[in-house]
Amino acid sequence: MNIVDQIQVNYLRANRTIETILLTDTICSNKQKVVYIYNYEGYHYRIFENVIELSNFLNDDRYEILKEYSTDTGVYNYLGDLEFST
């Protein structure tokens, strides 16, 4: 299980945001990861592993996402269980 902390929100428009999220492993607090969530109108969320993939998405270039959701509950459940290495 991870601790999910929102560390920054950037507003692209009133209905589009980019959230920067810090994930911290509850077992080993030395394990941390930053992910980025593109939120479109509060009903379409894309989770990116790094800022390069997010930038590619915003520039209509090839990109890779970790996961896509239609609710914020799904996003935060996924982030709470996401496994990662140091």
Secondary structure, 3 states (H helix, E strand, C coil): CEEEEEEEEEEEECCEEEEEEEEEECCCCCCEEEEEEEEECCCEEEEECCHHHHHHHHCCCCCCCCEEECCHHHHHHHHHHCCCCC
